[in-house]
Amino acid sequence: MSRTDNEGLREETLRKHEEFLLPSVSNYYSEPIVLTSGDGTKLTDSEGREYLDFFGGILTVSVGQCNERVNDPVKVQLDRLGHVSTLYPTLPIVELAERMARITPGRLQKSMFTASGTEADETAVALAQVFTGSIELIALRHGYSGRSMLAQSLTAHSPWRAVPTQIAGIKHGLAPYCYRCPLKQTYPECGVACATDLEELIQTTTTGKVAGFIAEPIQGVGGFVTPPKEYFEIAVDIVRAHGGVFICDEVQTGFGRTGGKMFGIEHWGVEPDIMTMAKGVANGMPMGVTIATPEIADAFQDLQISTFGGNPISCAAANATIGLIEEDDLKSNAEAQGNLLRSGLEDLQSKYPKIVGDVRGMGLMQAMEMVVDETIQDRTPNPAATGAFFEACKERGLLLGKGGLHGNVLRIAPALTVTAPEIQTALDMMGEALASISS
Ligand SMILES: Cc1ncc(COP(=O)(O)O)c(C=O)c1O
């Protein structure tokens, strides 16, 4: 079959996907899109239709599709040295490790590179357990850590905990989810009770000594749940008083995404003991990073290998991506465009107050939570309206993400290179889509 005009490509791709991939690898949209090329925030499908990409391959294409300032050094590296494994030191891996130590907050210094966020979190937990000599872990409800057995056990979303055999010793604290406060209180009168509750959680459900607390500055898969400003200081103090370290999962929030700062946790003024990263670090090349303070890193002397971890090509992509984010000050662009996006979403909320229950997030990590009727006390989640809106945006040429426990949260996260006109175009399309599903 000729591929010049892409004739039949869509049907063939969908047929093969159904026949040869696990059904649990599900696609977005009632009629999935077969994407064939990209340029910045634009994507093109097999039928030649263009889309504005406001999800970036799950917050991963941080500096836009096919960015030549990332791709050119990757191509040079590919032609020079492709793979050696972690058994040999290379210039790209040590350059990246040095860069990580420089850009991460506090005393974080020594890194291990893997190929995914799941592995980054696995590595972090192992470090915390070896360093503290404790096993038990505190995670948060609505959090997401990945797809290994440990990561599924840390994850607190039943749809993502597919395998019933879970790892013991993990307790889940209350999420700092103000819109759906688990304690039915209101911030700030609540005194951030979801954070102070960690004290009782540790005292009543663990041995009283924990290895660590793993949390995302903004819960990504959970629907961009954004904690109040006091949350992390209170929570981390409690965990440290019980011997645990703070593992900050920056897989979604890292590298300028939250606007104004390189890492999400910097907005909360707390220094992590261990930090994990993936997704946006290498603009789509596989890369997981775990960085720790020297004493935690040095406590772990047993052998570790990651065949693909820190391979020269992914390291070249990460070095170029981070370099570009710094050189072009994209964290400031994320703040400026994020403010524009946020005020546009709030305008939409005031126009459709019944179904747009909450608008939240930071920088270019903004969410709209859809409900059946905001004026009714229980704020019943509205996955049907979310799905209809999602499809209506696609019809107009805008790709978004979905999340939240009930699948009723729109996740909006374009590349950090996004421009003001692109934000306006996306807001116009979202406005039309909301009008279409409300009529
Ligand atoms: C916060 C967080 N941690 C860990 C992961 C796991 O990353 P990966 O899918 O690269 O294994 C994800 C993935 O969505 C994530 O959002």
The ligand as a Gaussian input file, in Angstrom:
#p B3LYP/6-31G(d) Opt

LIG

0 1
 C        3.358000      11.471000      39.280000
 C        3.746000      10.270000      38.477000
 N        4.661000       9.417000      38.959000
 C        5.045000       8.332000      38.286000
 C        4.509000       8.057000      37.042000
 C        4.951000       6.835000      36.305000
 O        5.672000       7.217000      35.163000
 P        5.855000       6.219000      33.915000
 O        4.535000       6.124000      33.227000
 O        6.924000       6.904000      33.096000
 O        6.331000       4.922000      34.449000
 C        3.553000       8.914000      36.492000
 C        2.946000       8.641000      35.182000
 O        1.956000       9.195000      34.798000
 C        3.160000      10.050000      37.231000
 O        2.240000      10.897000      36.771000

